[in-house]
């Protein structure tokens, strides 16, 4: 007998055969194939929750900034000329609006900028801008509806903003972005 056989004598061999390994890999592939589509829906819901929470926090903090600065603060998507447009899915800017006209002027200060939402998602907003006055009120009441993956998603999220400046979540459900 050679050294190898003497060393292995009396010891039980452990491990997987090639057939056992192929069966385990096949089962894992089947489970992954079944679970992957559910994972994309879960990711879309998490993305919707994150986006609507970020928007909520931005609106609340903008209201407080307007009261702290004692000035008009505007939240809106801007075009290349610095005017507010209703293109919220492309991102938005929070700025001190000295003129109160919804235009980012030379003397206005940018406080925050947010990037575009996921390209498969939709965001429907009833106004091109939300402007908070120094007392924390707004004249731009309306809704923000975020729809993951499709414009008619059953997993959409909705915020409402009132004249008093209060921002409120609505129950998740089928709010349409179309």
N, C-alpha and C positions, 0 to 999 in steps of 0.2 A: 504494500500500500504506500501511496505517496503521502507527503505531508498534509496536503489539502484534505484528503479523505479522512485522515486521522483526526484533524482538528474539527471536522464537521460531524464526526461520529457521535451519536447520542443526542445531537441537537436537532430540534424540529425546524424545518425550513418554512419561512413565511414569505408572503408576497402575493402578487397577482399574476395569473397567467394572462397570455395575450387575449384569449377569449373573454375572460372576466373583465379585462380593461376595456375591450371594445363594447361590451354590453353596458358598462357604466357610462362610457362616453355617449353611447346612443340614447340612453335614458336621460342624461343631462341635456342633450341637444333637443329632445322632444319637449322636456319641461321648459327649456328656454324659449322654444318656438311658441309654446302656448302662453307663456307669461309675458313675453316682450310687448305685445300689443297693449296689454293692461298697464304696463309700465309707462308707455307714452302718454296715456290718459292721466295717469297719476302725476307725471311731470307737468303736464299742461295745467292741471288743477293747482299744483304748488306754485307754478309761475303766475297764474291768475291771482292767487292769494297774495303773493309777494308784490305784484304790481299794484293791486288795489290798496294794499296796506301802505306802500310807499306814497301813493297819491294822497291817501288820507293824511298821513303824517306831514306831507308837504303843504297841504291846505291848512291844517291846524297850525303849523309853525309859521306859515305866511300870515295868518290872522294875528298871531301874537307879535310878529315882527311889525306889522302895520301899527299896532297899538304902541309898541315900544319905540319905534322910530317917529311916531306921530306923523305919518305920511301915508300916501297911497302906495300899496304894494300890489303888483299885478302878476298873475300866473297865466301864461299863455304860450302856445307855439308861435315862433316868430318866422317871418319870411326873410328873404335876403335884404329887405329894406328896413327891417326892425319893427314891422307892423304885426299885430296879432292876427293870426289866421286860424281857421278851424281844422287843423291838421294834427291833432293830438297824438296820433299814432307815430308821428315823426319825432316826438320828444317835446319838452316844454322848458320854459325859462321863468324863473322868479326874479323880478327886478323892482327896485324902487322907482315908482312912476311919478316923478315930480310934477309933470304936466297933467297927470290923470287922464291921458288920452289913449292909453293902450299902445303907445309907440315907444320903443326903446330909443331915447334921445341921447345926445352927447353927455348930458349932465346926469343921466340915470345910472344907477349902480346895479350890476347883475349880482344877485345874491346866491343863485343856485341854477344849475342846468341839469336836465335829465335827458338821457338818450332815448332813442326810438324803442318801441316795444317789439316783441318777437314778430317776425314777418308773417307767421301763420295766424296771429291773433288779431282781434279788432277792438277798437276803442271808440265808442260813440259818446260825444259830449254835446250838450244842448247849446253851448255858447262858445264863441271863439276865445273868450278871456274871462277870468274871474279876478275882479279887483276888490281888494279890501281897503276900506277907508280907515282913517286914524282911530275911529271908535270901534273897529273890529267888525263892522257891518259890511254887507255887500249888496249891490243892486242886481247882481247876476245870479239869481237862483237857478237851479237846474240839476241835472243828473249826469253822472259818469257811469257808463256801462262797459265793463271789460269782458270780452268773450274769447275764451281760449279755443284755438283750432278752427272754429267756424263762427260765422256771424249769428247763428241761431243755436248756440251751445246751451245745453242743459246745465252747464257748470259755470254760467256767467256770474259776475259779481257787480254790485251796484252801489254807488254812493249818491247821496243827495246833499245839496248845499242850500241853506235857507238864508233869507235876508238878514237874519241876526248873525250870520257868519258860522252858524253851527253846521258841522258836517256829520252825516249819519250813514252808517252801514245799513244795507237792506239784506234780507234773507237771500242766501244763494239760491239760484233757480234759473228759470228760463226767461231771462230778460234779453230781448233781441237787440243786436247791434246793427241790424239792417235798416 
